[in-house]
Amino acid sequence: MLGSLSSLRPRSLFFDGLDDEEDDEPRHFLDSCSLCRKPLARNRDIFMYRGDMPFCSEECRQEQIEIDEAKEKSWKLSIKASSSRKEQQRKIAAAGGAKSEKIRVRAGTVVAG
């Protein structure tokens, strides 16, 4: 039983989405570009974004910024459309309620809608 335990391999400290069976070294978040996954050289500049996203070049970083801005704009538009629909539903409900409040009916009268 002890032999089978010794064959277990240590797990990576950081999850990178890849399962490298050959690599015994834990991966660090500064090992590769967040966009193109190109390995980052230790003696070259690393371009950071949002504190913990490394990029190999200004171009990769700028592309990620544009992707994030497009997602944020899409999210804001969907929130705005959702709130606009809710506001329209409130107005319709209020208008329907106002009409029913204005109708006066005497006792014994039948009202058709």
N, C-alpha and C positions, 0 to 999 in steps of 0.2 A: 504494500500500500504506500509506503514511503517513497518508493521509486516512481509511482504515478504522480505523486505530489511534486516531485522535483522536476517533472517534465512540463509543469504548468509554466507559462510564460508571463512575465510582468505586463500589466496593462499600461497603456499610454496615459499620461497625466492630463492631456488635453485631447478632446475628441475632434478629429479633423474630417470625419466622414469617410475616410479611407481605411481599409483594413490591410496594412502592410505586414505580412507574416515574416518577411526577411529582416525588418527593421526592429532591433531591440531597444533603440534609443527613444525616449519619450519625445513627442513633438512639442515644439514651442510655438506660440501664436505668431512669432516673428520669423518663422522659417519660410513662409511663402506668401506671395501676393494674395490679397483677399479676393481679387477679381479674376485674374488669369491663372492663379496658382503657380506662377513661375517662382522657382526658389530665389530667396533673397540672399544676396552676397553680404557677408559680414563687413566687408570693407567698402561698401557702396552706400549711398544715401537711401534711407527708407522714408517714404512719404506716408505720414499718418493722417487718419481721418476719424473723427468722433472718438478719439482717445485710444481705441484698441483695435483699429483696422489698419494693417500695414499694406502699402502698395509699392510696387517696383518702380513706378514712374508717376510723374504728374498727370500723364494722360489716363492711366488706370484710375487714379484717385478722382480725377475730374469726371470720368465716366460713371463712377459709383455715386458721386454727388448728384449728377444729373438723373440717375436712376432713382435715387432717394427723393429728389425734388418732384419727379413725375409721380411717384407713389403717393407722396404727401398731397400733391395737387389733386390727384384722383380721389384720395380719401376725403379731402375737404369738399370736393364737388359732390360726392355721394352723401356726405353729411348734410350739405346745404339742400340737395334735392329731397332728401328724406324729411328734413324739417319743413321745407316748402310744401310737400305733400300733406304733412300733418296740419300745417296752418290752413291749407285749402279745405281739408276735411272739417276742421273746427269752424271755419266760416260757413260751410254748407250746413253743418249741423245747427249753427247759431241762426242762420237764415230760415231754416226749416222750423226751428223752435219758435222764432219770432212770428212766423206766419200762423202757426197754430195758436199762439197766444192772442192774436188779433181777432180771431173769429169768435164772435159771441153767439151763443145758442140759447134759445129759450127752452125751458123744460117742456118735454113732450115733442120736440122737433127731431126729425131724422136728418142727419148730415151725411152726405155721400162724399167720399174722398177721391 
